[in-house]
Amino acid sequence: MADVKLTVIGKGSEFDGFRALNVILNPFSLRATSTTDMVNKVLKDLDEGDRIIALDIVDHGSKVHQRIGSDALTSSDQTLVPLSRLRTRMAPGAVVTLHGCQVGHAEEMMKKISGKLGNVKVRAGTAYQRAFPGLEGGEKECKETVCQYSGPGFWDWVGW
């Protein structure tokens, strides 16, 4: 039995420079084409008794969603249903970090993800947080189980 840290990078059907960079930076990451695919791969990667202490989800995002391959997590409960299967595998004090542009603005979505996973801490940063740590600032504030990073983030900075 161990506390496990996992990184999942969304996998699309076309070449994507952002995703490719993150695969290079995280060679042992899991690649997922959808939310259900992510959950299946995470559960398969865990040994019996293992618990998730940290889960990084890396893909594109916006002020209202976090992508995982072809899926977009939103504040809609329907998009979050597959995450419920991970609830019993989350360790006490677990942290889920969403790595997608502007996803820190999606506070309602982060609260719902937290609830689906057993009220773990969910935090957000800009897409390049892993590639260029510190560019978007540090953890700014936590409201219950939701943390947001201060900006500006890389994509905000270059005006995209």
Buried (B, 14 or more C-beta within 10 A) or exposed (E): EEEBEBBBBBBBEEEBEBBEBBBEEBEEBBBBBBBBBBBBBBEEEBEEEBBBBBBBBBBBBBEBBBBBBBBBBBBBEEBBEBBBBBEEBBBEEBBBBBBBBBBBBBBEBBBBBBBBBBBBBBBBBBBBBBBEEEBBBEEEEEEEBBBBBEBEBBBEEEEE
